[in-house]
């Protein structure tokens, strides 16, 4: 048997009115009751219309939010690629700056040695001659040569450092470590001894030997407190701790970079890494 469709209150009211009219006994009370039923039906219709409109608005809002989320995800992926490219560019610029600084230091040492040699040359003294005698030629002592650079491993410091860094760039990390170590042992007082120590740590880091890398970064911080590699050493030390699963230590190091060098490129990278692991940077 087919089910009957539900009869609305409005239809019932109209049917009642017709019946009462046919019977000829429609009263004022009946009319007021019918009006009340009609008002109830109108309120129900308005409520249904409002609910339908709200549902459409919610669906429209969900679609808008979905599009915005897709756009944000694409933007985040693009930013990560750009940050990776920026990190590579910074590393290349650091290498060029190191080479330039080293060459300037070498020139400065040569100039200082030359000045010292010139000051050490004695002035020629003319011997006393009797009146009317001609002065003999006076021999001038030869200039003292500048002190030679210390020898180390049969290579000059510039060549040794450049060879080590080139091997690092080529991915020959074991060879690069030996050459950088030879540089540190042979030329411990040069301006690039701290850099060589840092690059040993980088070789360990590239090989995923994070504990050894941390030791070299700490060596930079302890032995060369005024090194231009201090910010980089703290940053990479934080990275290494995170790679080892030592989250709290890693966060401390990254926050330290931001506090000590807030406007540096290392601070920007530290903020990015903190956001990646769900920490609000300082």
Secondary structure, 3 states (H helix, E strand, C coil): CCCCCCCCHHHHHHHHHHHHHHHCCCCHHHHHHHHHHHHHHHHHHHHHHHHHHHHHHHHHHHHHHHHHHHHHHHHHHHHHHHHHHHHHHHHHHHHHHHHHHHHHHHHHHHHHHHHHHHHHCCCCCCCCCCCCCCCCCCCCCCCCCCCCCCCECCECHHHHHHHHHHHHHCCCHHHHHHHHHHHHHHCCCCCCHHHHHHHHHHHHHHCCCHHHHHHHHHHHHHHCCCCCCHHHHHHHHHHHHHHCCCHHHHHHHHHHHHHHCCCCHHHHHHHHHHHHCCCCCC
